[in-house]
Amino acid sequence: MTSTGILPTYQRFINGVPVPFSRRSFRAREKYVIFSVFVTFGLICFGTFFFLPEFRGNSSESVYKVYDQIKRAGPELLIPPPPHLEEEGQRLLRHEEDVREDPHVADDREKLKAKIDEDRELKVLERPGLRGSSTARVDENVGREEVGDVPQDTGVVTVAAAASDHYPLVAGGEDADPVARERRNKVKEMMKHAWDNYVRYAWGKNELKPISKRGHSASIFGTLPLAATILDGLDSLYIMGMKDEFKQARDWVANELDLNSMASDVSVFETNIRFVGGLLACFALTGDVMFRDKAQQIADKLLPAFQTQTGIPHALVNLKTGASKNFAWASGGSSILSEFGTLHLEFAYLSDVTGQAIYRNKVDHIRQFLQNLEKPNGLYPNYLNPKTGKWGQHHMSMGALGDSFFEYLLKAWLQSNKEDNEARQMFDDAMQAVLQHMLFTSAGGLMYFAELKFDRPEHKMDHLGCFSGGLLALGSKTLKNDMSDRYMDVAKKITSTCHESYDRSYTKLGPEAFRFTEGAEARALKNSEKYYILRPEVIESYFYMYRLTKDQKYRDWGWEAVQALEKWCRVPGGYTGLKNVYSEDPQKDDVQQSFFLAETLKYLYLLFSDDSLLSFDNWVFNTEGHPFPIKGVNPFYREASV
């Protein structure tokens, strides 16, 4: 740039001496440009004041309406009203209906007003680009807690302080009973002990080895650092009001979780119920769209598993290549009932919150395919060949390989606000066959579900099958059909049997499987069945049974389990499973399972909480203990606008 380039425009140089700029008139082109600018400006002003509906009528009224719309947007945007307009504005709003305006504009305004009023009523306002705000600050008088600060640029939901009957309780919920409150506080302390040690010794790894004090890799997720404990435990942290821990975990998911570079086979079933389910539950609870988007990214990685001749998905999928396969041991490479039958809650909900139908279509196809198959004695075998579409070996179980398929039939109906009648009918039909062919009572009066192998009963029940007490109780209270009384009777007796499996061990913790013979009932007989890996199913049924019957014994049984966990499973580095629940000095397995945080501790916490916390009227739990909102009645459902 030359020196003349920065001089004032009214100066020029002649022989090095500055002289004034002497021209006093504009050229014709310059006059035309200036004239055009003024004409354009005049047209804009004219259009603004005479054509835009916001500026019709009294100008003071327009200013006040703008202020009122800003005020309705929420307290974060609240500004004082213009002082000279506040009194006048109130008068104008009272007579707003008398203002004559374009009917189309009025219609749009009414729709907007209805939407704003709806949001205000629900005390929920989505603010996708909110910066530096906090999420879920809620009135302590209704038992809710502040859950923490939301990082910048995360879609969140801001919760107003006032309570509302339309706004389900998702944190707090202390019971009026002081003993229950004290016990719940103990469970929360257990959660903190488990979480803090995971953070200290295994952060970012799948699970914790609490005795070795390092990450656990030899799990169903292999060596991939998928942080199963973080994804599985997130909603438990939120529900228990552990806001700092929740924020720490949330930040890891936002900044570190990335499956794109991971080339390994993972279980479609486990990835769905733990990862997709956990993230979707957190989206429902918080409104943070990061959780929804991460859940969708993971679900997309699972979709190639559905590319089979029948649409029945394989059990394993490679996260990088999309190649899928089944376990070789599963009846000639069959898919497993409890795995492909336990996708519906997550995939249906994911479709609704993303507006993408592909996920629901996948699981609806599975159900239609099963509907058209002939069932032996009305029962569902555990194996189905995805190539031929035929059942594998006729092995039926309410425990491993079968369990959660039945669970998702009932819960899909509940999730749909009882509109998915196909799911309900399938549940009733399946349970009628199960009760007829698989339910037995021992000589000692203990009721249990046996396994069937080619129509021959094996008098063994899995710990996994103990969820069925809570499931049948839930069916009894919600179905209200001619089977309701029968369901509740079986639910009580099954839960009592599962409690006996705990009570008859030295540690007061139950084995992986227990048998019924002439010499022993509700006891494991094989060494391979005597271990306890922090499983939740018995405690899960205690929780459901207490909520639905209010029988104090279920809380007492839950407290017995807490005491046993503290005595035998707690170590300085977290919680460990046991290799033999009948031993006076049981060897520890040195693994803190992710489901211990997702389910076992969550169900204990809810067992000692008030029923309003995650009420069954508004929520349904997936098979990993992650709460999903019920469509149509729960404002947390957050269905996408399509």
C-alpha positions as CSV (number, residue, x, y, z in Angstrom):
1,M,0.0,0.0,0.0
2,T,1.4,3.5,-0.9
3,S,1.4,6.4,1.4
4,T,-1.4,8.1,-0.5
5,G,-3.6,5.1,0.1
6,I,-4.2,6.0,3.7
7,L,-4.8,9.8,3.3
8,P,-8.2,11.4,3.8
9,T,-10.2,11.4,0.6
10,Y,-10.6,15.2,0.6
11,Q,-6.8,15.7,0.0
12,R,-4.6,15.1,-3.0
13,F,-0.9,15.9,-3.8
14,I,0.5,18.3,-6.4
15,N,4.3,18.4,-6.5
16,G,4.3,16.9,-3.0
17,V,2.1,19.6,-1.5
18,P,-1.4,18.6,-0.2
19,V,-4.3,20.6,-1.7
20,P,-8.0,20.4,-1.1
21,F,-10.2,18.2,-3.3
22,S,-11.9,20.7,-5.5
23,R,-14.6,18.9,-7.4
24,R,-18.1,19.9,-6.0
25,S,-20.4,17.8,-8.2
26,F,-21.1,14.1,-8.8
27,R,-20.7,12.3,-12.0
28,A,-23.9,10.9,-13.7
29,R,-23.1,7.3,-12.7
30,E,-22.6,8.3,-9.1
31,K,-25.8,10.2,-9.0
32,Y,-27.7,7.1,-10.3
33,V,-26.1,4.8,-7.6
34,I,-27.0,7.2,-4.8
35,F,-30.5,7.6,-6.1
36,S,-31.0,3.8,-6.3
37,V,-29.8,3.4,-2.7
38,F,-32.3,5.9,-1.4
39,V,-35.2,4.4,-3.4
40,T,-34.4,0.9,-2.1
41,F,-34.2,2.1,1.5
42,G,-37.5,3.9,1.1
43,L,-39.2,0.7,-0.3
44,I,-37.9,-1.4,2.6
45,C,-39.2,1.1,5.1
46,F,-42.6,1.3,3.4
47,G,-42.9,-2.5,3.2
48,T,-41.9,-2.9,6.8
49,F,-44.5,-0.5,8.2
50,F,-47.4,-1.3,5.8
51,F,-47.1,-5.0,4.9
52,L,-45.5,-6.9,7.8
53,P,-48.3,-8.0,10.2
54,E,-46.1,-7.4,13.3
55,F,-46.1,-3.6,12.5
56,R,-49.8,-3.2,11.7
57,G,-51.8,-1.2,14.2
58,N,-50.5,0.7,17.2
59,S,-46.7,0.7,17.4
60,S,-46.7,0.5,21.1
61,E,-48.8,-2.7,20.9
62,S,-46.2,-4.2,18.5
63,V,-43.3,-3.5,20.8
64,Y,-45.2,-5.1,23.7
65,K,-46.1,-8.2,21.7
66,V,-42.4,-8.7,20.8
67,Y,-41.5,-8.4,24.5
68,D,-44.3,-10.8,25.4
69,Q,-43.1,-13.4,22.9
70,I,-39.6,-13.1,24.3
71,K,-40.9,-13.5,27.8
72,R,-42.8,-16.7,26.9
73,A,-39.6,-18.2,25.6
74,G,-38.4,-18.8,29.1
75,P,-36.7,-17.2,32.1
76,E,-33.3,-17.4,30.5
77,L,-34.4,-14.7,27.9
78,L,-36.5,-12.6,30.3
79,I,-35.9,-8.9,30.1
80,P,-37.7,-6.0,31.9
81,P,-40.6,-4.6,29.8
82,P,-40.3,-1.1,28.4
83,P,-41.4,1.0,31.4
84,H,-43.7,3.2,29.4
85,L,-45.4,0.2,27.8
86,E,-45.9,-2.1,30.7
87,E,-49.3,-0.7,31.8
88,E,-50.4,-0.1,28.3
89,G,-49.3,-3.5,27.2
90,Q,-51.5,-5.2,29.8
91,R,-54.5,-3.3,28.4
92,L,-53.6,-4.2,24.9
93,L,-53.3,-7.9,25.6
94,R,-56.7,-8.0,27.3
95,H,-58.2,-6.7,24.1
96,E,-56.0,-8.6,21.6
97,E,-58.9,-10.6,20.2
98,D,-60.4,-7.4,19.0
99,V,-57.5,-6.6,16.7
100,R,-58.4,-7.3,13.1
101,E,-55.7,-9.1,11.1
102,D,-55.1,-11.6,8.3
103,P,-56.8,-14.9,9.2
104,H,-53.8,-16.9,8.0
105,V,-51.5,-14.9,10.2
106,A,-53.9,-15.3,13.1
107,D,-54.0,-19.1,12.5
108,D,-50.2,-19.3,12.6
109,R,-50.1,-17.2,15.7
110,E,-52.7,-19.4,17.5
111,K,-50.7,-22.5,16.6
112,L,-47.5,-20.9,18.0
113,K,-49.3,-19.8,21.1
114,A,-50.7,-23.3,21.7
115,K,-47.3,-24.8,21.3
116,I,-45.7,-22.3,23.8
117,D,-48.6,-22.8,26.2
118,E,-48.1,-26.6,26.0
119,D,-44.4,-26.2,26.7
120,R,-45.1,-24.0,29.6
121,E,-47.6,-26.4,31.0
122,L,-45.2,-29.3,30.8
123,K,-42.4,-27.1,32.3
124,V,-40.2,-28.3,29.4
125,L,-38.6,-26.1,26.7
126,E,-36.2,-27.5,24.3
127,R,-33.3,-25.2,23.5
128,P,-31.1,-26.9,20.9
129,G,-28.3,-24.3,20.9
130,L,-28.2,-23.3,24.6
131,R,-24.8,-22.2,25.9
132,G,-23.6,-22.3,29.4
133,S,-27.0,-23.2,30.8
134,S,-27.8,-25.8,33.4
135,T,-30.1,-28.8,33.0
136,A,-32.8,-30.1,35.3
137,R,-32.8,-27.6,38.1
138,V,-35.9,-28.7,39.9
139,D,-37.7,-27.7,43.1
140,E,-36.3,-29.6,46.0
141,N,-39.8,-29.5,47.6
142,V,-41.0,-32.1,45.2
143,G,-38.0,-34.3,45.7
144,R,-36.0,-33.5,42.6
145,E,-32.4,-32.5,42.4
146,E,-30.1,-30.3,40.3
147,V,-28.4,-32.7,38.0
148,G,-25.6,-30.6,36.7
149,D,-24.2,-28.2,34.2
150,V,-24.6,-28.9,30.5
151,P,-21.5,-28.2,28.3
152,Q,-21.8,-25.8,25.5
153,D,-23.6,-26.5,22.2
154,T,-25.5,-29.6,23.5
155,G,-29.2,-29.8,22.8
156,V,-30.8,-29.8,26.3
157,V,-34.1,-29.5,28.0
158,T,-34.3,-26.8,30.7
159,V,-36.8,-27.7,33.5
160,A,-38.7,-24.9,35.3
161,A,-38.6,-24.9,39.0
162,A,-42.3,-25.3,39.6
163,A,-43.7,-28.8,39.9
164,S,-46.4,-30.1,37.6
165,D,-48.6,-33.1,37.5
166,H,-47.7,-33.6,33.9
167,Y,-44.0,-33.8,34.6
168,P,-42.8,-37.2,35.8
169,L,-40.4,-37.5,38.7
170,V,-37.0,-38.7,37.5
171,A,-34.8,-37.8,40.5
172,G,-35.3,-37.5,44.2
173,G,-38.4,-39.4,45.3
174,E,-37.5,-40.1,48.9
175,D,-39.9,-42.4,50.7
176,A,-41.7,-41.1,53.7
177,D,-40.4,-44.1,55.8
178,P,-37.2,-43.0,57.5
179,V,-35.9,-46.6,57.4
180,A,-36.4,-46.8,53.6
181,R,-34.6,-43.4,53.2
182,E,-31.6,-44.6,55.3
183,R,-31.4,-47.8,53.2
184,R,-31.6,-45.9,50.0
185,N,-28.8,-43.6,51.0
186,K,-26.7,-46.8,51.7
187,V,-27.4,-48.0,48.1
188,K,-26.3,-44.6,46.8
189,E,-23.1,-44.9,48.7
190,M,-22.6,-48.3,47.2
191,M,-23.0,-46.8,43.7
192,K,-20.4,-44.1,44.5
193,H,-18.0,-46.8,45.7
194,A,-18.4,-48.8,42.5
195,W,-18.2,-45.8,40.3
196,D,-15.3,-44.0,41.9
197,N,-13.2,-47.1,41.7
198,Y,-14.1,-47.7,38.1
199,V,-13.0,-44.1,37.4
200,R,-9.8,-44.5,39.3
201,Y,-8.7,-47.8,37.9
202,A,-10.5,-48.6,34.7
203,W,-11.7,-45.3,33.1
204,G,-12.7,-45.8,29.5
205,K,-12.4,-49.6,29.7
206,N,-15.5,-51.9,29.6
207,E,-15.5,-53.0,33.2
208,L,-13.4,-53.0,36.4
209,K,-11.3,-55.7,38.0
210,P,-11.8,-54.5,41.6
211,I,-9.2,-56.7,43.2
212,S,-6.5,-56.3,40.5
213,K,-7.5,-52.6,40.2
214,R,-7.3,-52.5,36.5
215,G,-9.6,-52.6,33.5
216,H,-11.4,-55.9,32.5
217,S,-11.1,-56.8,28.9
218,A,-12.0,-60.5,28.7
219,S,-15.7,-59.8,28.4
220,I,-18.5,-60.0,25.8
221,F,-17.1,-56.9,24.2
222,G,-13.6,-58.3,24.0
223,T,-10.7,-55.8,24.2
224,L,-12.5,-52.9,22.5
225,P,-12.5,-49.8,24.9
226,L,-16.2,-49.2,24.6
227,A,-16.6,-48.1,28.2
228,A,-19.5,-50.4,28.9
229,T,-19.7,-49.3,32.5
230,I,-20.0,-45.6,31.5
231,L,-22.8,-46.3,29.0
232,D,-24.6,-48.7,31.2
233,G,-24.3,-46.7,34.4
234,L,-25.1,-43.2,33.1
235,D,-28.8,-43.2,33.9
236,S,-28.2,-44.6,37.4
237,L,-26.0,-41.7,38.1
238,Y,-28.6,-39.3,36.9
239,I,-31.5,-40.9,38.8
240,M,-29.4,-41.0,42.0
241,G,-28.6,-37.3,41.7
242,M,-24.8,-37.9,41.3
243,K,-24.5,-34.8,39.2
244,D,-20.7,-34.4,39.1
245,E,-20.3,-38.1,38.2
246,F,-23.0,-37.8,35.5
247,K,-21.3,-34.8,33.9
248,Q,-18.0,-36.6,33.9
249,A,-19.5,-39.6,32.2
250,R,-21.5,-37.5,29.8
251,D,-18.4,-35.6,28.7
252,W,-16.6,-38.9,27.9
253,V,-19.5,-40.0,25.7
254,A,-19.6,-36.7,23.9
255,N,-15.8,-36.4,23.3
256,E,-14.4,-40.0,23.3
257,L,-17.0,-42.5,22.2
258,D,-16.3,-43.4,18.6
259,L,-17.0,-46.8,17.0
260,N,-15.9,-45.9,13.5
261,S,-12.3,-47.0,14.0
262,M,-13.1,-50.2,15.9
263,A,-12.7,-53.4,13.9
264,S,-14.1,-56.2,16.1
265,D,-17.2,-58.4,16.4
266,V,-19.7,-57.3,19.1
267,S,-22.9,-58.8,20.3
268,V,-25.9,-57.2,18.7
269,F,-28.1,-58.0,21.7
270,E,-25.7,-56.7,24.4
271,T,-24.7,-53.6,22.4
272,N,-28.4,-52.8,22.0
273,I,-29.6,-53.3,25.5
274,R,-26.6,-51.7,27.2
275,F,-25.4,-49.0,24.8
276,V,-28.3,-48.0,22.7
277,G,-30.7,-48.5,25.6
278,G,-28.5,-46.6,28.1
279,L,-28.1,-43.6,25.7
280,L,-31.7,-43.4,24.8
281,A,-32.7,-43.5,28.4
282,C,-30.4,-40.6,29.1
283,F,-31.9,-38.7,26.1
284,A,-35.3,-39.2,27.6
285,L,-34.3,-38.1,31.0
286,T,-32.3,-35.0,30.0
287,G,-33.3,-34.0,26.5
288,D,-29.6,-33.8,25.6
289,V,-29.6,-34.6,21.8
290,M,-26.0,-35.8,22.0
291,F,-27.3,-39.0,23.7
292,R,-29.9,-39.6,20.9
293,D,-27.3,-39.0,18.2
294,K,-24.8,-41.4,19.7
295,A,-27.5,-44.0,20.1
296,Q,-28.4,-43.7,16.5
297,Q,-24.7,-44.0,15.4
298,I,-24.4,-47.2,17.4
299,A,-27.7,-48.6,16.1
300,D,-26.5,-47.9,12.5
301,K,-23.5,-50.1,13.2
302,L,-25.9,-53.0,14.1
303,L,-28.1,-52.7,11.0
304,P,-25.9,-54.9,8.8
305,A,-26.7,-57.9,11.1
306,F,-30.3,-57.8,9.7
307,Q,-29.1,-58.5,6.2
308,T,-30.1,-62.2,6.2
309,Q,-32.4,-64.3,4.1
310,T,-35.2,-63.9,6.6
311,G,-34.4,-60.6,8.2
312,I,-33.8,-62.4,11.5
313,P,-30.5,-60.7,12.6
314,H,-27.2,-62.5,13.3
315,A,-25.8,-62.5,16.9
316,L,-22.5,-60.8,16.0
317,V,-21.5,-57.9,13.8
318,N,-18.2,-56.4,13.0
319,L,-18.3,-52.7,13.8
320,K,-16.0,-51.7,10.9
321,T,-16.8,-54.1,8.1
322,G,-20.5,-54.8,8.9
323,A,-19.8,-58.6,8.4
324,S,-22.2,-60.6,10.7
325,K,-22.5,-64.2,11.8
326,N,-23.9,-66.4,14.5
327,F,-22.3,-68.4,17.3
328,A,-21.2,-71.8,15.9
329,W,-22.5,-73.5,19.1
330,A,-26.1,-72.2,18.7
331,S,-27.9,-75.2,17.1
332,G,-26.1,-75.2,13.8
333,G,-25.5,-71.4,13.6
334,S,-29.0,-70.3,14.6
335,S,-30.0,-67.0,15.9
336,I,-31.1,-66.9,19.6
337,L,-34.7,-66.0,20.6
338,S,-33.7,-63.8,23.6
339,E,-31.3,-61.8,21.4
340,F,-33.2,-61.1,18.2
341,G,-36.4,-60.8,20.3
342,T,-35.0,-58.1,22.6
343,L,-34.5,-55.2,20.2
344,H,-38.1,-53.9,19.9
345,L,-38.1,-51.3,22.7
346,E,-34.9,-49.6,21.7
347,F,-35.4,-49.7,17.9
348,A,-39.0,-48.6,18.0
349,Y,-38.2,-45.7,20.3
350,L,-35.2,-44.7,18.2
351,S,-37.4,-44.4,15.2
352,D,-39.8,-42.2,17.0
353,V,-37.2,-39.8,18.3
354,T,-35.2,-39.6,15.1
355,G,-38.1,-39.7,12.6
356,Q,-36.3,-42.6,10.8
357,A,-38.6,-45.5,10.2
358,I,-35.8,-48.0,9.4
359,Y,-35.3,-49.1,13.0
360,R,-38.9,-49.8,13.7
361,N,-39.3,-51.6,10.4
362,K,-36.5,-54.0,11.3
363,V,-38.1,-55.1,14.5
364,D,-41.7,-55.1,13.2
365,H,-40.5,-57.6,10.5
366,I,-39.1,-59.9,13.2
367,R,-42.4,-59.9,15.0
368,Q,-44.4,-60.6,11.8
369,F,-42.0,-63.4,10.9
370,L,-42.5,-65.0,14.3
371,Q,-46.3,-64.6,14.1
372,N,-46.4,-66.6,10.9
373,L,-44.3,-69.5,12.3
374,E,-45.9,-72.6,13.7
375,K,-45.0,-72.9,17.4
376,P,-44.7,-76.4,19.0
377,N,-47.4,-76.5,21.6
378,G,-47.6,-72.8,21.4
379,L,-44.1,-72.4,22.7
380,Y,-41.1,-70.5,21.3
381,P,-37.9,-72.6,20.9
382,N,-34.7,-70.8,21.7
383,Y,-33.1,-71.2,18.3
384,L,-34.2,-70.0,14.8
385,N,-32.2,-70.4,11.7
386,P,-31.9,-67.1,9.9
387,K,-31.3,-68.7,6.5
388,T,-34.1,-71.3,6.4
389,G,-36.5,-69.6,8.8
390,K,-37.0,-72.8,10.7
391,W,-36.7,-73.5,14.4
392,G,-33.5,-75.2,15.6
393,Q,-33.5,-77.8,18.3
394,H,-36.6,-77.6,20.5
395,H,-35.1,-76.2,23.7
396,M,-37.4,-73.8,25.6
397,S,-36.5,-71.7,28.6
398,M,-37.7,-68.8,30.7
399,G,-34.1,-68.2,31.6
400,A,-31.0,-68.0,29.4
401,L,-31.6,-67.9,25.6
402,G,-35.4,-67.2,26.0
403,D,-36.1,-64.8,28.9
404,S,-36.2,-61.3,27.6
405,F,-38.2,-62.2,24.4
406,F,-41.3,-62.6,26.6
407,E,-40.4,-59.5,28.5
408,Y,-40.4,-57.3,25.4
409,L,-43.8,-58.5,24.3
410,L,-45.4,-57.1,27.4
411,K,-43.3,-54.0,27.6
412,A,-43.7,-53.1,23.9
413,W,-47.4,-53.0,24.5
414,L,-46.8,-50.8,27.6
415,Q,-44.4,-48.5,25.7
416,S,-47.0,-47.9,23.0
417,N,-49.5,-46.8,25.7
418,K,-51.3,-50.1,25.3
419,E,-52.0,-49.6,21.6
420,D,-49.7,-52.4,20.3
421,N,-52.4,-55.1,20.7
422,E,-50.4,-57.5,18.6
423,A,-47.7,-57.6,21.2
424,R,-50.2,-58.0,24.0
425,Q,-51.8,-60.9,22.3
426,M,-48.5,-62.6,21.6
427,F,-47.6,-62.2,25.3
428,D,-50.8,-63.7,26.5
429,D,-50.6,-66.6,24.1
430,A,-47.0,-67.3,25.0
431,M,-47.6,-67.2,28.7
432,Q,-50.6,-69.5,28.5
433,A,-48.3,-72.1,26.8
434,V,-45.5,-71.5,29.3
435,L,-47.8,-71.8,32.3
436,Q,-49.2,-75.0,30.9
437,H,-46.0,-76.8,29.9
438,M,-43.1,-75.3,31.9
439,L,-44.5,-74.4,35.3
440,F,-43.9,-76.9,38.1
441,T,-44.2,-77.1,41.9
442,S,-41.6,-79.0,43.9
443,A,-42.4,-81.6,46.6
444,G,-41.5,-78.8,49.1
445,G,-44.0,-76.5,47.6
446,L,-41.7,-74.3,45.6
447,M,-43.0,-73.1,42.2
448,Y,-40.5,-72.8,39.3
449,F,-40.1,-72.7,35.6
450,A,-38.4,-75.8,34.2
451,E,-36.6,-75.9,30.9
452,L,-37.9,-78.1,28.1
453,K,-35.7,-80.1,25.8
454,F,-37.7,-81.9,23.1
455,D,-40.8,-81.9,25.4
456,R,-38.8,-83.4,28.3
457,P,-38.5,-81.1,31.4
458,E,-35.2,-80.4,33.0
459,H,-36.0,-79.3,36.6
460,K,-33.6,-76.4,36.7
461,M,-34.2,-72.7,36.9
462,D,-31.7,-70.0,36.0
463,H,-31.0,-66.9,38.1
464,L,-31.8,-65.1,34.8
465,G,-35.3,-66.6,34.9
466,C,-36.0,-64.9,38.2
467,F,-37.0,-61.8,36.4
468,S,-40.3,-63.6,35.6
469,G,-41.8,-62.9,39.0
470,G,-41.7,-59.1,38.4
471,L,-42.8,-59.5,34.8
472,L,-45.9,-61.5,35.6
473,A,-46.8,-59.1,38.4
474,L,-46.5,-56.3,35.9
475,G,-48.7,-58.2,33.5
476,S,-51.2,-58.8,36.2
477,K,-51.6,-55.1,37.1
478,T,-51.6,-53.8,33.5
479,L,-53.4,-56.4,31.4
480,K,-56.5,-56.7,33.5
481,N,-57.8,-59.7,31.7
482,D,-59.0,-63.1,32.9
483,M,-55.4,-64.2,33.5
484,S,-54.5,-61.4,35.8
485,D,-55.1,-63.3,39.1
486,R,-53.2,-66.3,37.8
487,Y,-50.3,-64.1,36.8
488,M,-50.1,-62.5,40.2
489,D,-50.3,-65.8,42.0
490,V,-47.5,-67.3,40.0
491,A,-45.5,-64.0,40.4
492,K,-45.6,-64.2,44.1
493,K,-44.6,-67.9,44.2
494,I,-41.8,-67.6,41.7
495,T,-40.3,-64.6,43.6
496,S,-40.5,-66.6,46.8
497,T,-38.7,-69.5,45.2
498,C,-35.9,-67.2,44.0
499,H,-35.6,-65.7,47.4
500,E,-35.2,-69.3,48.7
501,S,-32.3,-69.8,46.3
502,Y,-30.6,-66.9,48.1
503,D,-31.6,-67.8,51.6
504,R,-30.4,-71.4,51.2
505,S,-26.8,-70.4,50.4
506,Y,-24.1,-69.6,53.0
507,T,-23.5,-66.1,51.6
508,K,-27.3,-65.3,51.2
509,L,-26.6,-64.6,47.5
510,G,-28.1,-66.9,44.8
511,P,-26.4,-69.2,42.4
512,E,-26.4,-68.9,38.6
513,A,-28.8,-71.8,38.4
514,F,-30.6,-74.0,40.9
515,R,-32.3,-77.4,40.7
516,F,-35.2,-79.3,42.2
517,T,-34.6,-82.9,43.0
518,E,-35.6,-85.3,45.7
519,G,-32.5,-84.4,47.8
520,A,-32.3,-80.6,47.1
521,E,-34.6,-77.8,46.2
522,A,-33.6,-74.3,45.0
523,R,-29.9,-75.2,45.3
524,A,-27.1,-75.5,42.7
525,L,-25.7,-79.0,42.4
526,K,-23.0,-78.5,39.8
527,N,-19.8,-76.4,40.5
528,S,-20.5,-74.6,37.2
529,E,-23.8,-73.3,38.6
530,K,-22.7,-72.1,42.0
531,Y,-21.3,-68.7,41.1
532,Y,-22.8,-65.2,41.6
533,I,-21.8,-62.4,39.3
534,L,-23.7,-59.5,40.8
535,R,-26.8,-60.4,38.8
536,P,-30.0,-58.2,39.3
537,E,-32.9,-60.5,38.4
538,V,-34.0,-61.5,41.9
539,I,-33.7,-58.0,43.2
540,E,-35.6,-56.8,40.1
541,S,-38.5,-59.0,41.0
542,Y,-38.4,-57.6,44.6
543,F,-38.7,-54.1,43.2
544,Y,-41.7,-54.9,41.0
545,M,-43.4,-57.0,43.7
546,Y,-43.1,-54.2,46.3
547,R,-44.3,-51.5,43.9
548,L,-47.3,-53.6,42.9
549,T,-48.3,-55.3,46.2
550,K,-46.8,-53.0,48.9
551,D,-45.8,-56.1,50.8
552,Q,-43.0,-55.1,53.2
553,K,-41.2,-58.4,52.9
554,Y,-39.9,-57.5,49.5
555,R,-38.1,-54.5,50.9
556,D,-36.8,-56.7,53.7
557,W,-35.5,-59.2,51.2
558,G,-33.8,-56.5,49.3
559,W,-32.1,-55.2,52.4
560,E,-30.8,-58.8,53.1
561,A,-29.3,-58.7,49.6
562,V,-27.6,-55.4,50.4
563,Q,-26.1,-56.7,53.5
564,A,-24.8,-59.8,51.7
565,L,-23.3,-57.7,48.9
566,E,-21.5,-55.6,51.5
567,K,-20.2,-58.5,53.4
568,W,-19.1,-60.8,50.6
569,C,-18.7,-58.8,47.4
570,R,-17.4,-55.4,48.5
571,V,-13.6,-54.9,48.3
572,P,-11.6,-51.7,48.6
573,G,-11.5,-51.5,44.8
574,G,-15.2,-51.9,44.1
575,Y,-17.5,-55.0,44.0
576,T,-16.7,-58.5,42.8
577,G,-18.6,-61.6,42.0
578,L,-18.2,-64.9,43.9
579,K,-17.3,-68.3,42.5
580,N,-19.2,-70.4,45.1
581,V,-22.1,-68.9,47.1
582,Y,-22.1,-71.9,49.3
583,S,-18.6,-71.6,50.5
584,E,-17.7,-70.1,53.9
585,D,-14.8,-68.4,52.3
586,P,-15.8,-67.9,48.7
587,Q,-13.2,-67.2,46.1
588,K,-13.8,-63.9,44.3
589,D,-14.0,-63.6,40.5
590,D,-12.5,-60.1,40.4
591,V,-15.0,-58.6,38.0
592,Q,-17.4,-55.7,38.6
593,Q,-20.0,-56.2,35.9
594,S,-21.5,-53.1,34.1
595,F,-25.0,-54.4,34.9
596,F,-24.3,-54.1,38.6
597,L,-24.5,-50.4,38.2
598,A,-27.2,-50.4,35.5
599,E,-29.6,-52.8,37.2
600,T,-28.7,-54.3,40.6
601,L,-28.0,-51.0,42.3
602,K,-30.7,-49.1,40.4
603,Y,-33.4,-51.6,41.4
604,L,-32.2,-51.5,45.0
605,Y,-32.3,-47.7,44.9
606,L,-35.8,-47.7,43.5
607,L,-37.0,-50.4,45.9
608,F,-36.4,-48.0,48.7
609,S,-37.7,-44.9,46.9
610,D,-41.2,-43.5,46.6
611,D,-43.4,-44.9,43.8
612,S,-43.5,-41.5,42.1
613,L,-39.8,-41.9,41.1
614,L,-40.0,-43.4,37.6
615,S,-43.6,-44.3,38.1
616,F,-44.9,-47.3,36.2
617,D,-47.6,-45.0,34.8
618,N,-45.0,-43.1,32.8
619,W,-42.0,-45.4,32.4
620,V,-41.1,-48.9,31.3
621,F,-37.7,-50.5,31.9
622,N,-35.8,-52.3,29.2
623,T,-34.1,-55.6,30.0
624,E,-31.0,-53.8,31.2
625,G,-32.9,-51.6,33.6
626,H,-32.9,-48.5,31.4
627,P,-36.1,-46.5,31.8
628,F,-38.0,-45.6,28.6
629,P,-40.9,-43.2,28.5
630,I,-44.4,-44.4,27.6
631,K,-45.7,-42.8,24.4
632,G,-48.6,-40.5,24.7
633,V,-48.6,-40.0,28.4
634,N,-45.0,-39.1,29.3
635,P,-43.7,-35.7,28.0
636,F,-40.2,-37.1,28.1
637,Y,-41.0,-39.3,25.1
638,R,-39.6,-36.4,22.9
639,E,-41.0,-37.8,19.6
640,A,-39.4,-36.2,16.6
641,S,-41.5,-33.9,14.4
642,V,-42.0,-35.4,11.0
